[in-house]
């Protein structure tokens, strides 16, 4: 029986994540006890040391991979032992393998073989000879007699050449399966290989134009970005591109012979020939497939990560509470669908107007909009960003302008009392139509003669009514024939009856602050046809359901978007090229995290929202809704235990995330878990208050001041409770009912339309980030076309990723760089004019020392007599430049837990000083108060170099990605080169703080070394937080 794999080494995970091993062990234990990640993050901080959700999920993934590797090792050892080939050395090598690739390389010689030249040779009995040669057996030093003895015509070994050919095939397989050869060659391929793509010669002219940048493309394997990998894969799948991985074969051959140690091999020439054959025929194709497969997997993981980040930002958009909304689903042929919703999202009235298209009637459309706005006192109009969005926006903007003009210039009293004529313009009479069976009359008579027979004229079916000339009908089968007498005159058709007038009589005036918002409508059509929508609105058609969804997305984005399959929300990059299973798992995790970060109102939440709450699933969520329908609203959290299928374990996991704003106990509206209610009541008693006082704003404000001045450590010791738990209780009592989304900026409310011809370079605009991609972000500035902010124009410092600065849904200030009306392209910048980096600030690879370190050149002009051909020598600096300290060990970028501020904490406002300034901690890095950016302090020295690319390069890259407004459309390949820069340090002090943090087993603030501009108050809060978490 082979030995079992060794226990998992959790210290390596702790080292990589820069945390203590005890924290990793606590997280693993909690996960093994079936606790959810959101529950562990929020309510088990004493055991985890305050680890944030991202770090806990990393630990979960790493442990899962370690366990999968251990299971694979067990399977490999059993398989080799079953074959009777397991040795002690092989056992130790298998147990010591730290990577799956190393384990598979060791197992490769023992895997069941497919039919090949080597297996055929082994079947003919040539295996022992080949293995003896490979292992340098002295018995086969003289090959000639041994080979002659294996000639056997019955086995189709007719001569010695046939025997040696079979032996070479087996030897080539042995070389190709050698772990000592494959490992170095794999590393060589990753270090020096090139991804090469070319256009297939047989492709028709004009086909695959979107892949033209890849028709003759070469880029190092280690440098190619993920979006290019997916673009090349798509071109190869479309039979447009031929792709391969190129390496230096001469050097690869040297590496192979070196690791085979053929210098003193008795059959060196034979083995060198075999090694060359194995390299070209077996190893190179295998490694090429492996490298491309891993590149694809990495690119898919990156695409999923992009989608997940954008989805999280979209889900956590701030809600618009207490406002009535008019939802507009734009359309051309089918018209614009309207849906008036009350404050809770309930449908009040629906309608369809036609401001464009064949049935265009802009006057009636505007009048209907005004009727709905005034009738239901609409505060905001939500316009979907689909086809016809800008035309609908223009209609709404015109209405707002008209309403404002009327308020400023009211009409005379008599004019206001006189009802307006319903039609905006006179209707034409339709030309008379003749039945196909009626012949043209020979005369121009306009009335039938007295002797003309009575008849009924049958009209075409596309007229609204049938006009009868007589009440009597002709006999059956009677028809008109030539010469049957004078033909009757064709009657003049009256106009169809007018549509009922849109009355504005008696309606209250429209709200003065009426505005509109553009809403991302991706996925609305999928939702409208889904079972969830049919169950929610069984009596409405699909178009009305989609319109309601658009309006509700503005009122509560999270509650509405969870009803939609996240794969249909078009905020990703190449999401159609990734494995659906992996994408779905990742996005489900994002939704779960977002729902539990915000919390759920128990008495109004839908089944799709409840099923994502910690500890619940689809079945239990439906049971909760059913119980609520039968027994009425929940009075308190404890009542959840009466729901079938919801036991103590589920209650413990879910109760803290289910809130009751109007429950019997005010603590049910807070983030405090029921298990901590006794402590919360004791805290309130400490300050002379009771739970009922949490509904008094004045007393809550008084309590907030007392909590800010309280000594957390003393109270925690007196109440025998951990400081992290007490800190959370303080935050919940200071801001009861807090929604973390309220700390984010609201969407942009508009009253007018911006046109492309109004845009000029240098103009300052406000915009909403629609999509974030590796090379920049697309921003909606109110035009039909979204503008591109290239990554080089996001900050006047080096940034590694656009996600360090923006997320989907962020409201940003941008400046216009360039406008191309003909191409309808707009280049934007987030760097204010005059704040661009000067060349000496950009650093770069050859930037040299800072200006202050180059010495003073003295006044200019004194050396003008010096000959120009004698260049002046640069003086040496007076003091040596500070050397960059070594990076602390085991500090991989992106893997260190970010410092997370307490809930409700704002800079310079005390522990509970009201609204914060940044995005919630779990949704990304903290936002700077100065510039609104995430990541480094903007006051820190500029780091790195990335010169702004030409506008053409920016637009070429933007054109490669589909407009994020287009629902369901696949993105084209990104084609422009990304601007590169060299990341520089922010000074010795920054590196020292990073080294100190690494030595103490914690992460520097924000997940990276804090800049030198960090404020003193922020430093004190950080140190206090560190002491609380570490217990020092």
N, C-alpha and C positions, 0 to 999 in steps of 0.2 A: 504494500500500500504506500503510495507516494506521500511525502510529508505535506501537511496543509500549509498554505501561504501564511506568512507572518502577519501579526496584527497591523492595522493601518497606522502609519506614522503621521500622527496629527501635528507633530512639531513642525513638519515641513510646510503644512498649510498655514500654521501660525506665523512662520518665518516669512512666507510669501506675502501674507496679508498684513504683516507688521502689527500683530496682536499677540496676546499671551496664549499659551497652550491651554490654560485653564478655561479661557473663553471659548475656544474651539470645542473642548470637551463638553462644556455646558450646553452649547448649541446642539451638538450631536445628540446628547442625551435627551434634550427637549424635543428634538425632531423625532427621535425614536419612540417617544411617548405619545406620538400622534398630535403634537401641538402644531398649529399652523404658523407660517412665517409672520403674518401680521400680528398675531397674538403674542408671539415671542418678542417681537420688536417693541410692542407698546407696553405689555404688562409683565414682562419678565426681565426687566433691566438689571435687577440686582444680580441675577445669575449670569447674564451675558456681559456684564460690564458696560451696558449702554450701547451695544453694537447696533448700527443702523440696518435697515432692511436689505440694502444692497450687499453688505458684507455677509449677512446671514445667508442670503441666497447663494453667494459665492461658496461659502462653506458647504452648503447643501449640495451644490453641483460637484465640488471637488471630492467630497466624501462618496457621492454616487459613482464618480469615475473610478475612485480607488477600489470600491467594492466590486464594480464591474471588472476591473483588471484582476482582482483576486479570484473572482469566479472563473475568468478565462484561464488564469494560471492553473487552477485546479483541473480544468478540463484538459489542458495541454498535457499536464503531467499524467493524467489517467490514460490519455490516448497513447503517449509514448511508452508508458509502462505496459499497456496491453500489447504493444508490438514487441515487447521484450528488448527494447533498445535504450532504456533509461539507465543512465550512469550517474554517479555522484556528482561529477563535474557538470553534467547537463542539468541536473536537479538544482544545483546552486546557481547556475546561470539563469535558469527560468525564474527562481525565487527572487533573484537580485534585479530582474528586469524592471525598470521604472517607467517605461513607456510602452504602449501597445505595439508600436512598430518593432521595437527590439524583441519583444516576446514573439511576434509573428515571424521575424527573421529566424529565431531559434527553432521555431516549430516547422518552418518551411520544408526542410528535408524529410520530415516525417508525415507530412500531409498526404492524404490519398491523392495519387497522381492521375491526371487525365491521360488519354492516349497521346503519346508523343514518340519522337524518334528514340529518346532515351528509354522509355518503357518498353518499346519493341526490342531494343538491344538487350535489356535486362531479361526479357522473356526468352531470349536466345542463349542465356547463360553467360553473358559478358560482364555482368555486374561485378563479380569478385575481382576480375582482372583490372577493371577500371578503378575500383576502390583501392586496390593494392598499389597501382601507379600513383594515385592521388595521395596516398598515405606514405609513399616512399618505401615500400616494402622491399627489403634486399632480395627477396626471392624473385623479383621481376626486374632485376637490374639488366639482365639480358632478355630483351623482349622477343627476339626472333623465334626461338624454339617454343616459347609459350604461345605465341600467336599462331604458329603453324599447327600446334596441337589442338587449337579450337576451330580449325576449318571443318565444317560439317555441311555438306550439300543438302541434307534433309532439313536443316534450319536456314537454308538460303544463305549460308556462309560459304560461298564457293571458293574463295581464296583469302589470302592474308589481307588484301585491301578491304574486303568486306568486313573482316574482323576488326581492323583498325578503325574503319568508319564508325562501327557501332561503339567501340571504346571511346572514340572522340565525342560522340553524342552524349554518352554517360558522363564523361569528364566535364563537358561543357555544362551539363545540368548541375554537377557537384559544385563547380565554380560559381554558377549563378545563384545557388542556394546557400552559399557560404555567408554567414552573418558578418564575418570579419571583412568581407569584400563589399557587401551591399551597404553597410553602414557608412564607410568613407565615401563611396560613390554617391550615396544619397546626399550627404553633406556637400559634396563637390557640385552636384547638380543644383542644389538650392543656392549655393554661393555664386556660381559662375554661369548658370544656365540662362538662356534667353527664350522668352516666349515669342515665337515667330508665326505670323499669320499672313497668308497671301490669298488673293482672289483666285477662285477656281476658274480655269481657262474656259470651261464650257458654259459658264454663266452667261445668260443672254445680256446683251448691251442694255443698260438702263435698269437692270434688276439689282436690288440690294444697294441702292445709292446711299442709304443711311449707314452702311458699313464701309463707305469709301475710305475713311481714315485708317482702316485696318487692311486695306488691299495690299499694302507693303509695309508691315508693322513689325518692329522688334523692340522688346523692352526686357530688362533683367527680371528674372523670376522673383527675386527678393524685393523688387521695387514696384511691381505692377499693382496698381490700386484695385480694389474689389470691383468697382463698377465697370472697369475695362475688362476684367475677367468675365463678368456676366455678359457684357456686350459681345465679346469674342465668342463665347459659348453659344449665344443666340445666333450669331452669324454662321457658325459651323452647323448648328442644328437646321438652319434654313438653307443649307447646301450652297452657301455663298462664299464661305471662307474655308481654307485648309490650314490647320493649326498643328504646330509641332513644338517640341522643346529642343533647342540646340545646345550642345556642349562641345568643348574641345576634346575630340576623340583621342588625339595623341596623348594628351595629359591623362585622360581617363584610363588609357591602356597602361600607362606607367603606374598609376595608382593601383590598378588591378594586380599587376605583376609584383609590385612592391609588397602588397599585403598577402600575396600568395607565397612570398619568400622563395622565389624561384632561382635565386643566385646559385645555390648549391644543389639544385634538384637534379637527380640522375637523368631525367628525361626533360631537360629544360626546353629544348626546341619544341618538343611535342606540347608541353604545357603552355608555352607562350602562344603557339598557334591556337590551342584550345581556348585560352583566355581571350584572345582576340575574337574568336568565333562566339564565345559566350557573351562577351560585351556587346557585340553588334546585334546578335540574333535574339538574346534572351534578356540580358540585364537592362540594356538601354530602353527597349520598348516598355519593359515592366516599370522602370523608374519614371519614364515619361508619363505613363498612365497614372502612376502614384502621385507624382508632383501635380499634375493637372487636376486630379481628383481632390487633393488637399487644397489647392488654390481655389477650386470651386466651393469646397466646403467652407473655407474661410470667407470667401466672398458672400456665400449665402448667409453665414452667421452675421456678417456685417450688414447685409441687407435687412435681415430680421431685426438687428439691433437698431438700425435707422428707423424702421417701421415702428418698433416698440417705443422709441423715444418720442417720435412724432405723435403716436397714438396717445401716449401718456399726457403730453402737453394739450392735446385736443380734449381729452376727457376731463382735465382739471381746469378748463376754462371757467371763469367766475359766472355764477348764475345771475339771471335778471329776475329778481323776486318782486312780487307785488305789482307787476305791470301787465296790462292787457296788450296783447300782441296780435297784429294782423299778418299772417303768413302769406307769402306770395311765391308760388311755384311758377317761374317764367316758362313760357312756351310760345311758339310762333303759329304753327298750324292748328294746334288744339287749344290755343288761348292760354291766358294766365289764370291759374287756379288760386282762389282766395279762400282763406279760412280765418275767421275771427275767433280768438281764444281768450278766455278769461284768465284771471291771475293764477289759477291752478292748472291751466292747460286744457280746460273743458271747451269743447266746440260750441260756439254761439251761433254762427251762421257761415254758410259756404256760398261761393258764387264763382262764375267764370266770366272774364272780360277778354276783349280782343283788341289790344292796343296796336297790333301789327298783324301782318299776314293778309290773306285774301278777304277775311271778314273784318278788316280793320275798322274800328270805330273808337278812336282815341277819346273823343268827347264823352261818350257813354262810359268808357272805361274809367276815366278820371272822375266822373260823377258818381259811379258806383263805389269807387274807393272812398270818396268823400262821405258818401252815405254811411258806409260801414265805420269809418273813423269817428264820425259824429254820433252815430247811433249807439256805439258801444264804448265811446271815449277811449279809443286806442291810443296808447302812449308810444309804441314803437312798431315799425313795420319791418318784418324780417323777410329779406329777399334772398332766395336761393341763388347760388352762383353758377347755375347751369346755363344752357342755351337760352338766349334772349334776356340774360340778366341785366345787361346795360340798358336795353330798351325799357325794361320794367323799372329800372332805377331812374331813368329819365322821367318816366310817367309819375313816379312817386315824388321826385324832386320838384316837378312842375306843380303838383298839387300842394306841396308844402309852401312853395313860393306864392301861389295864388292865395292860400289861406293867410299867409303873412301880409300880403298886399291888402286884403280885405280888412284885416285888423287895423292897418295903418290908415287906410282910406275907405272908411265905411260908406256904403251906398246910402242915398236918401231913404227916408222912412217909407215913402210910397213905393219906391223901387224895391225895397226889401219885402214889402207885403205882396207885391205883384208876383204871382207864380211864374216861374220860368217856363218857357216852351220846352216840352220834353225832348223833341228832336233837336239836335245841334245843327242840322241842315235839312232842307226839304228832300224828301225821298223821290226818286224818279219813278215814273210809271214804267212797268215792264212792257216791252213791245208785245203786240198780240202774237200768239202762237197758234198755229193751225195743226189740226190733227193730221196724221200721216195719210188718213183715208179720205181727207177732204181735198178736192181738186181746187186749183186756183180759179176764182170767178173771172169770167171774161169781161164783165163790166166793172165800173168803178163805183157801183151803187153802194151806199153806206147803210141802206135799210132794205129789208126784204120787201118785194112787191106784195100787193094784197093777196094774189093767188098762190103765193109760195106756201108750200106745205110746212106745217110746224115740225120742228126737229130739235133734237138735243145735240149740241156740239160737244164731243168728247175731247178733253184737253190733255196735254202731256202730263205725265205723272209727277214732274218736278215742280208743278205749280201748287201753291198751298190750297186752292179751292177750285171747285168745278162750277162754272157759270152756266146756268140753264136759261134758255130762251123761251121755253114753254113748259107748262106743267104736265103736258101730255107727252107720252113716249111713243115713238114710232113702233109699228109692228115688228115682231121678232124677225131678224134676218133682213130687214129693209136697209138698203144701202143706196147711196147716190151713184148714178151712172151718167155717162156723157149724154147730153141731149135730153135730159129729164126735165128740162125747164130751166128757167133762170136760177142761177145759184144764189143762195142766200149770202148776205154780207157777213164777213167775219166780225164778231163782236169785239169791242174795245175792252181789254181786261183791266179791271181796277187794280190799284196797288194792293199788295198784301197788307193785312191789318198791322198797324205799328205795334212795336213791343210796348209792354206796359211802361208808363213813364217812371223814371227814377225820382221819387219825390224826396225833397229835402225839407219839406214843410214841417215845422214844429220840432226839428232836431236841435239839440243844444250845440253851441259852437265847439269846434274841434279844440283839443288841448293845445296850448300855446307852445309847449315843448315837444311837439311831435317831431320825431326823427326816424331814420331808418338805418338798418345794419345789414351788411352782406354776410350771409351765413353759408358755410360750406355744406353743400347738400349731398356730397358723395355718400352713396349707400341708401339714400331715401327711397329710390325705386325698388331696391332689393327688400327693404323693410316693408314697403307697402304690399308686396305680394307674399310676405312670409306668414306662417301660421300664427306667430305672435300678434301681428297686426290684424289678421282676420278675427282672432279671438277678442282683441281689444275693441275693434270697430266692426262688428259683424254686418251692420246695416249700411256701411259706407263703401263706395267704390275705391279702387286702388289709388287713383289720382288724389282723392281727398285725403286718404291716409298719409300719402307722401307729403302733402302740403301741411298737414297737422304736425308731422314729424319735424319739418323745417322750423316751424314756429316754436315747438317745444325744445328744440336744440338751443334756442336762445334763452329760454326760461330756465332750463336745467340741462346742460349738455350731458352730464354724466348719466342721469336717469334715462335719457332718451337714447344715447349712443350705445348703451349696453344691450339694447334690444336688437342691434344690428350685428351681423357677422363681421368681426373686425377686419377680415380680409377684404371686405368690400368698401372699407373707408380708405379712399385713395390718398394716403399721406406717406406712402413708402417709396422705395426706389428698387425697381426690378423685383417687386414682390411676387410677380408671376413666374419668376425663374427659380424660386426656392421650393424646397419640399413643403407641401401643404401641412404635413403633420407637425414638423418642427415649427413652422410659422404659427400654427394654431396654438400649440403649447405655450410658446413665448407670449403671444398676445393675450391668451387667457390669464397668464401670470400678471401681465400689466394691468388688465381690467380688475383682477382681484386686489392687487396692490392699491389701485386708485380708489376703488369703492371703499376699502377699509381705511384708507387715509382720510376720506371725507366723512364717512359714516352714513347711516341710512335712517330715514324717518320711518319707524316701524308701522305707523298707521296709514301711510300713503304709498309705500314702496311697492313696486310691481314684482312679479315672480322673476323676470330676468335680472332685476337689480338685487333681490334678496339672495338669489342662488350664488352670488359672488361674495357674500359676507362670510367671514371666517367661520368655519365649522358647519356651514350649511351647504346644501346641494339642491338640485332641481326639485326633488321629491319633497324635502322638508320645506322649501320655500313655498311650494304650492299648498302644503298643509297649513302654513301660516296664513296665507291669503284666504283659504277656505274657512279657517277658524274665525278670521276677522269678519268675513261676510256673514257668518252664522251668528256670532255672539257680539258683534259690534267692535268698536275700537278697543285697543288694549289700554288698560288703566295704568299698568306698571310693567316693569321688566320681568318680575317674578311670574307674571301670568303666562309667560312663554312656556313654562314647564307643563302647562296644561295642553299644549299642542301635541298631537300624536306624532311620535317619531323624534321628538326633541327631548333628549334626556339630559342628565346632569353634565355629561362631558361636552355635548354640543352647546348647552347653555353657557358653560364656562368660556368656551371659545368665542361665542357669538355675542353675548350680552353687552359687552362694552361698546360694540360697534352699532348696536341698534338703539336709537334714541327716541324719546317721547317728549316733544316740545310742550305739550299740554297735559302731561301725565300728572298723576296724583302726587308723586314725589319729584320735586325740582331736580334732584340729583340724577334722575333718569334722562335729563336733557343734556347731561355733561358727558365728558370722556371718562369719568370715574367708573371703574368696574364695580359691580355690586359687592364683590368680596372686599372692597376698600371703603364701603359706605360708613362703617363704624369709625374709621380713622378720619374720614371727611367730616363727619358730624363733630368729632372731638376738635378738629381744627377750627371749625366754625364757632364752637363753644369757647375756644381759646380767645377769640376776638369778640365774644358777646353776641354772636349771631346764630341764627337757625337756618335750616335748609330753605324754609319759605322765604327768607330774605333775599334769596338769589333772584327772585322775580321783581325786586325793587331796584331800579337802575341806580338810584342815589346810594343805596346801601352797598351795591356791588362796587361802585366807584370808591366808596369808603374802604371796603374790604381790600380792593386792589392796592390802595396806598399802604394799608397795614401789612399786606403780604410782601410788598416790596421792601419794607423796613424790617421785616421779621428775620430772625436768625434761624436759618434752615437747619443747621446742625443741632442746635439746642432743642428745637421742637422735635426733630426726628429722634433724638435720644430720649426725650421725655415720653414720647408716644410709642417707643420701641418699634420703629418702622424704618425701612431703608430710605436713605436720602433720595435716590432716583425716583422711588414711588411717591414720596412726599413732595418732591419737586413737581411731578406731573399733577398731583392733586392741587397744589397751589395754582398751577397754570389753568387747570379746569375751573377752579372756583373764581379765579380772576376774570375769566372770560367764559362764562357758561353759555353753552349753545354755539360755541365758535365753529365756524366753517372755515377751514384753511384756505379755501378758494377766495374768500373775501379779501385776503391780503394781496391778491393779484390785481393788476389794472383792468378796468372794464373794457369791453369792446369799443370800437370807434363808432360813435353815433354821428351820422351825416345828415345834412339838410340840403346839400347841393351836389351837382355832378361835375367831375373834373374831366376835361377832354384832352385828347392827345396834343392838339394844337396849342393848348394852354401851357404845356410843359416846356420849361426852358432849363438849360444847364445852370446849376447853382441853386435851383429852387429847393426850399425845405418843405418836406411833406411828412405826414404821419401815415403809417401803414401797418398792416397786419401780416405776420409771417404765415404764408400758406403751406410751404413745404421747405424742408431742410435736407440738403443733399451734401455729399462729401466736398464739393467745390464751392458751396455757397448756399444762399437761401433765396427763395422766390417770395416777393412781398406784394401784397395787394394794396395799391395806392389809390384805388378808386377808378381805374381804367379797365377796359375789357382785357387788356394784356397785363399780366403781372410783370413787375420789374425784377431784375436779378441783382443781388448784392454778392459780388464775388468774395471769396474767403479773404482775399488780400485787402478788401475794402471794409472789413468788419471792425477792425481796431487798428490803432496806430502802434501796435506791438505784434509780436509773433503769436499766432494761435495755431494750435495743432489741428483743431477740428472746429467747424462752425457751431457744434453743440456746446462749446465752451462759452458761446456768446448768446445764441438765440435758440428758441424752441418754437414749434408750431403754435400759432395763436398769440405769440408775443406782439405787443404793440410797440413799434420802434419808430424812431425819427431817422429819416433818410434824406440825403441830398442827391439831386439829379446830376449825374456825370455826363451822360450823353443820350441823345434821343435820335432815333432813326425812324422818321415817320413812314418812309417807304417800306421798311421791313417790320414796322410796328414793334421795335425793340427798344427797351429802356435800360440803361445801366445806372445803378444806384450805388451810393456809398453811405456807410454809417459813420464815417469820419467827418467831423465838422470841418468846413473850409478853414484853412490856416492851421489845422492840427495835424496835417500829414507829417510823417517822419522825414526829417532831413536825411540826405545820403549818409552823413557820418553817424546818424542814429540807427540806421538800418542794420548795422553790424555786418552780416554776411560773412562769407568764408574768408575774404581777403580785406576785411575792413580795417584791420590794424588796431592799435590801442586807442582808447578814448582820446578826445581832443585835449583834455586837461593833462593827460599823461605824456603828451608829445613835446612838452616844453613850450616856452614863450618864444615866438619868432622875433619879437621886438617890433618896433615901428616899421611900417612899410615905407619904401622910398629911399632909405639910407644906402641900400646896396644896389641902386639902379645902375651904377657905373660898372658893375661886375659883368663880364662877358656872359651872354646868354648861353653859350655852348658849355659853360662850366656850371653844372647843376650844383645847387647848394645842398650840402649834406644836412640831413635832419638831425638836430641835437638829440642826445640820449636823454631819457627821463631822469629827473633828479633822484627819484626814489623808485625802487623796483615795483613793478606792477604786482598787484595781489594775485597770487596763484589760486586757481580754482581748486577747492578741496575735493578730495575723492568722494564719490557718491557712496552713501551708506550701503552696506551689503544688504542683499535681499530686500530691495525696495523697488519692485517693478512698478512702472507707471500705470496708473489706473486701477491698481489692485489694493491701494491703501484706503482704509475707511476715512471718509471725509468727516471733519468736525461738524456736528449737527447742532444748531442752536435749539434752545428749548421752544416748545410750542408757544407762539404768541410773543416771542422775544424780538424786539426791534433794537437796532443799534442806537445807543444814546437815549433810550427811553425806559431804562430799568428792566427788571425781569418780566414784568407784565404790563409794559407801557403802551398798550393799545395795538394798533395795526402794524404789522411788520412791513418790511420793504422788499422781501424776496420771495421767490417761489418756495413752496414747501420743501422741507429737507429731502424727502424721499424722491422728489421729482428731478433732482439734479443739483449741481453745485450752487452755492449761495450767490445771490446777485449783489453786486456792488452798489452802495448807496450813491456813489458819485456819478457813475456813467450808466448804471442799469445793466452792466455786463456781468457775466458769470466768470468764475475762475479767479485769476490773479487780481490783486489790487491794482487799479489803473494808475495809481501814483507810483508804482514800482518802476524801476528802470526798464526801458524798452529791451525786449529780449528777442533775439533771432532776426532773421532777415527775410523779407519777401517783398520784392519790388512789385508795384502795381502793374499788372499785365495790361497790354493794349486792349482797347475796347473790342477790337475784332476777336481777340482770343476769348474774352469773356463771353461775347455773344455766341461764338461758335460752340463753346461748351454749354451754354444755356440752350441752344437750339437742339442739342443732342438729347435733352430730357423733355418728355411730353409736358404740356401745360398741366399743372396739378389740378386745374379746374375740371378737366375732362374726365368724367367718371368712367372707370373701366378701361381707359385707354392705356396701352402698354407704352412704357417710356422707350425712346430711341437711345442708342448708345451715346454716352458722353464722350466727346472727341477732343476737347482741348487739353493741353498739358496743364497740370496743376502747378501753381507757383510754388517753388521750393525755397526753403530758408534754413538757416542753421540756428538751432536753439541755443541761446546764450544764457549764462547765469545772471541772477539778479544781484550778485555781490557776495562777498565772503560771509557776511552776517546771515544771509538767507540760507546758505549751505550749512552753516554751523547749526542753525536752528533745526534744519532737516536732520542732521546727524544726531543732534540731541534727542529729537523725537524718536528716531529709529532706535537709539540705544535704550530708551525707556519703554519700548514696546508699544508705542502709540504712533498715530499718524499726525503729520503737521496739519495745521488748520486748512480746511478746504481740500484735503486730499493731496496737497503739495506744499512745499515750503512757503511760509508766509513771507510777503514782501517786506522791505524795510520801512514802508510807510504805514505799517499797522499802528493803530492808535493805542494809547496807553489803556484806555478803558476796555478796549477789546482784548488786550493782552491779559488784563486782570480777570476778565470773565472767562477767558480760555483757561487760565491757570486754575481758577476756582473749579471750573467744570472738570478739569483733569484730576484734581484732587478728589472730587466727589466720586468720580468713576473708578479711580484706582485705590481709593480708601486711604491715601497717604495724608 
